[in-house]
Amino acid sequence: MAFNEAYPHRKPVPWRVIDTETLVVDVKAGLLFPLNSVATRIWQLCDGEHSVEEIVRLVTAEFDADKQTVEKDATGFLRELLNRELILLDKKPERRQTDTPGTQSGG
């Protein structure tokens, strides 16, 4: 995953933030994914505007964490989201209308 060239964005799936955690619904698979506060922040940053490199930098700063650990964990989490088809990776950012918590955008 080229950190500076990959811009993840969420697919239109239902999700909702509850306190500091998020529930993401994979309607296709019939699964519910609970995300902790760090995964929630990564999910929120998957807006097509932030590169993987930027996501790692922001999460490292916001959670005062070790960059190598965040990089390893964040890219692993992003790969899992990609494999489950909950996000897509773009080569360059483009303006997107992002979905809002608890709603599903068309498409």
C-alpha positions in Angstrom: 0.0 0.0 0.0 1.7 3.2 -1.1 1.0 5.5 1.8 1.2 8.8 -0.1 -0.8 7.6 -3.1 -3.7 5.7 -1.5 -6.8 7.6 -0.5 -9.3 5.3 1.2 -13.0 6.2 1.2 -16.0 4.5 2.8 -18.5 2.7 0.7 -22.1 3.6 1.3 -22.8 1.4 4.3 -24.8 2.1 7.4 -22.7 3.2 10.4 -23.2 5.1 13.7 -20.9 6.6 16.3 -21.9 5.8 19.8 -19.8 7.7 22.4 -16.2 7.0 21.2 -17.0 3.8 19.3 -18.6 3.0 16.0 -20.9 0.3 14.7 -20.5 -0.5 10.9 -23.0 -2.7 9.2 -21.9 -4.9 6.4 -25.4 -5.5 4.9 -24.1 -7.9 2.2 -22.4 -10.2 4.7 -25.0 -9.6 7.4 -22.3 -8.6 9.9 -21.9 -5.9 12.4 -18.4 -4.5 13.1 -17.8 -2.7 16.4 -14.9 -0.3 16.2 -12.9 1.0 19.1 -11.9 4.7 19.3 -8.8 4.4 17.2 -10.6 2.3 14.5 -13.4 4.8 14.6 -11.0 7.7 13.9 -9.5 5.8 11.0 -13.0 5.0 9.7 -13.9 8.7 9.9 -10.7 9.7 8.0 -11.6 7.3 5.2 -13.3 10.1 3.3 -11.3 10.1 0.1 -9.5 13.3 1.1 -6.9 11.8 3.4 -4.1 9.6 2.2 -3.1 6.5 4.2 0.1 8.5 5.2 -2.0 11.4 6.5 -4.3 9.0 8.4 -1.3 7.5 10.1 0.1 10.9 10.9 -3.2 12.2 12.3 -3.9 9.1 14.4 -0.3 9.1 15.8 -0.7 12.7 16.9 -4.2 12.5 18.2 -3.6 9.4 20.3 0.0 10.3 21.2 1.1 6.8 19.9 4.2 5.3 18.4 4.2 5.9 14.6 5.5 2.5 13.7 2.7 0.8 15.7 0.0 3.0 14.3 1.4 2.5 10.8 1.3 -1.3 11.2 -2.1 -1.4 12.9 -3.8 1.2 10.6 -2.6 -0.4 7.4 -3.7 -3.8 8.7 -7.1 -2.4 9.6 -7.4 -0.7 6.2 -6.5 -3.9 4.4 -9.3 -5.7 6.4 -11.8 -3.0 5.4 -10.7 -3.3 1.8 -10.9 -7.1 1.8 -14.4 -6.8 3.3 -15.3 -4.3 0.6 -16.2 -1.6 3.1 -13.7 0.9 1.6 -12.2 1.6 -1.7 -8.7 2.9 -2.4 -8.2 5.7 -4.9 -4.9 6.8 -6.4 -5.8 10.5 -6.0 -8.4 12.3 -4.0 -11.6 13.5 -5.6 -14.4 15.4 -4.1 -17.0 13.0 -2.8 -20.3 13.4 -1.0 -19.6 11.4 2.2 -22.3 9.5 4.0 -23.4 10.7 7.4 -23.5 8.5 10.5 -26.6 6.3 10.5 -27.4 6.8 6.8 -26.7 5.0 3.7 -25.9 6.9 0.5 -27.2 5.6 -2.8 -25.2 3.8 -5.3 
